[in-house]
Amino acid sequence: MDLLTDRIKEDMKASMKGGDKARLGVIRLILAAVKQIEVDERIELDNDRTILTLDKMLKQRRESIRLFSEAGRDDLVAIEEAEVKVIQDFLPQALSEEEIDVMVKDAVTESGAEAVKDMGKVMALLKTKMQGRADMSVVSVKIKAALAG
């Protein structure tokens, strides 16, 4: 099985050779986050866990972008957005709006959810299928809309 971490390490080497310092910095951050988990938990991360780690890093950057935008710090927003692009390169292909809508509709039907209080059931069905492929805060809004309607 090809490990995602191996692909990330190869990309790090290519970035070093190509002199892409910005990309190299983000890749090093990714590998440091992976290594931290591996050391703390004494495990080797599989692809699913690596994707979870990348997804968490994306979430952090999106929150930073929101805060920096509110503070008018466009310089910092640009840095965070560049980091988001690098992180997304290692994640599975993102789902389209239409794919997300269909998956939400199917999950609502499958779980038998009828009201917003049932949102957890729907989210549980979707989380593993969408991890790293969709912004779960956007998915959450779509689930609420589907259950409220």
C-alpha positions as CSV (number, residue, x, y, z in Angstrom):
1,M,0.0,0.0,0.0
2,D,1.3,3.4,-0.9
3,L,1.4,5.6,2.1
4,L,0.4,9.2,1.8
5,T,3.3,10.2,4.0
6,D,5.7,8.7,1.5
7,R,4.2,10.9,-1.2
8,I,4.5,13.9,1.0
9,K,8.2,13.1,1.7
10,E,8.8,12.8,-2.1
11,D,7.2,16.1,-2.7
12,M,9.4,17.6,0.1
13,K,12.5,16.4,-1.8
14,A,11.1,17.9,-5.1
15,S,10.4,21.2,-3.4
16,M,13.9,21.3,-1.9
17,K,15.5,20.6,-5.4
18,G,13.2,23.1,-7.0
19,G,13.9,25.8,-4.5
20,D,10.2,26.3,-3.6
21,K,10.7,27.5,-0.1
22,A,7.1,28.4,0.6
23,R,5.8,24.9,-0.4
24,L,8.7,23.3,1.5
25,G,7.8,25.1,4.7
26,V,4.2,23.9,4.5
27,I,5.3,20.3,3.8
28,R,7.6,20.4,6.8
29,L,4.7,21.6,8.9
30,I,2.6,18.6,7.7
31,L,5.4,16.1,8.3
32,A,6.0,17.6,11.8
33,A,2.3,17.2,12.7
34,V,2.3,13.6,11.5
35,K,5.5,12.8,13.3
36,Q,4.1,14.4,16.5
37,I,1.2,12.0,16.5
38,E,3.4,9.0,15.7
39,V,5.7,9.8,18.6
40,D,2.9,10.6,21.0
41,E,0.9,7.5,20.2
42,R,3.8,5.2,19.2
43,I,2.2,4.3,15.9
44,E,2.7,4.8,12.2
45,L,-0.1,6.8,10.7
46,D,-2.1,5.1,8.0
47,N,-3.6,7.1,5.1
48,D,-6.9,7.6,6.9
49,R,-5.2,9.1,10.0
50,T,-2.9,11.2,7.8
51,I,-6.0,12.6,6.0
52,L,-7.6,13.4,9.3
53,T,-4.4,15.3,10.3
54,L,-4.4,17.2,7.1
55,D,-8.1,18.0,7.4
56,K,-7.5,19.3,10.9
57,M,-4.7,21.5,9.6
58,L,-7.1,22.8,6.9
59,K,-9.7,23.6,9.5
60,Q,-7.1,25.6,11.5
61,R,-6.1,27.6,8.4
62,R,-9.7,28.3,7.4
63,E,-10.3,29.7,10.9
64,S,-7.1,31.8,10.7
65,I,-8.2,33.1,7.3
66,R,-11.6,34.1,8.7
67,L,-9.9,35.9,11.7
68,F,-7.3,37.6,9.6
69,S,-9.9,38.8,7.1
70,E,-12.0,40.3,9.9
71,A,-8.9,42.1,11.2
72,G,-8.1,43.4,7.7
73,R,-4.7,41.5,7.5
74,D,-4.8,40.6,3.9
75,D,-1.0,39.8,4.0
76,L,-1.6,37.1,6.5
77,V,-4.7,35.8,4.6
78,A,-2.6,35.4,1.5
79,I,-0.1,33.3,3.4
80,E,-2.8,31.0,5.0
81,E,-4.5,30.6,1.6
82,A,-1.2,29.5,0.0
83,E,-0.8,26.9,2.8
84,V,-4.4,25.7,2.2
85,K,-3.6,25.0,-1.4
86,V,-0.5,23.0,-0.5
87,I,-2.4,20.9,2.1
88,Q,-5.2,20.3,-0.4
89,D,-2.7,18.8,-2.8
90,F,-2.3,15.8,-0.5
91,L,-6.0,15.3,0.1
92,P,-8.4,13.2,-2.0
93,Q,-10.3,15.0,-4.8
94,A,-12.7,17.5,-3.2
95,L,-16.4,16.8,-3.6
96,S,-18.5,19.1,-5.8
97,E,-21.4,21.0,-4.3
98,E,-23.7,18.6,-6.2
99,E,-22.0,15.5,-4.8
100,I,-22.3,16.9,-1.3
101,D,-26.0,17.7,-1.8
102,V,-26.7,14.2,-3.0
103,M,-24.7,12.6,-0.2
104,V,-26.5,14.8,2.5
105,K,-29.9,13.9,1.0
106,D,-29.0,10.2,0.9
107,A,-27.7,10.3,4.5
108,V,-30.8,12.0,5.8
109,T,-33.0,9.3,4.2
110,E,-30.7,6.5,5.4
111,S,-30.6,7.7,9.0
112,G,-34.3,8.4,9.1
113,A,-33.5,11.9,10.5
114,E,-36.5,14.2,10.7
115,A,-35.4,17.2,12.6
116,V,-32.3,19.2,13.4
117,K,-32.0,17.2,16.7
118,D,-31.2,14.2,14.5
119,M,-28.3,16.0,12.9
120,G,-25.7,13.8,14.7
121,K,-27.0,10.7,13.0
122,V,-26.6,12.2,9.6
123,M,-23.2,13.7,10.4
124,A,-22.0,10.3,11.7
125,L,-22.9,8.7,8.3
126,L,-21.1,11.4,6.3
127,K,-18.0,12.1,8.3
128,T,-16.0,9.1,7.2
129,K,-17.1,9.4,3.6
130,M,-16.3,13.1,3.3
131,Q,-13.3,13.4,5.6
132,G,-10.7,15.5,3.8
133,R,-12.9,15.9,0.7
134,A,-15.3,18.6,2.0
135,D,-15.4,21.4,4.5
136,M,-17.5,19.8,7.3
137,S,-18.7,23.2,8.5
138,V,-20.3,23.7,5.1
139,V,-21.7,20.1,5.2
140,S,-23.2,20.9,8.6
141,V,-25.0,23.9,7.2
142,K,-26.4,21.8,4.4
143,I,-27.6,19.1,6.8
144,K,-29.4,21.7,9.0
145,A,-31.0,23.2,5.9
146,A,-32.1,19.7,4.7
147,L,-33.6,18.9,8.1
148,A,-35.3,22.2,8.6
149,G,-36.9,22.2,5.2
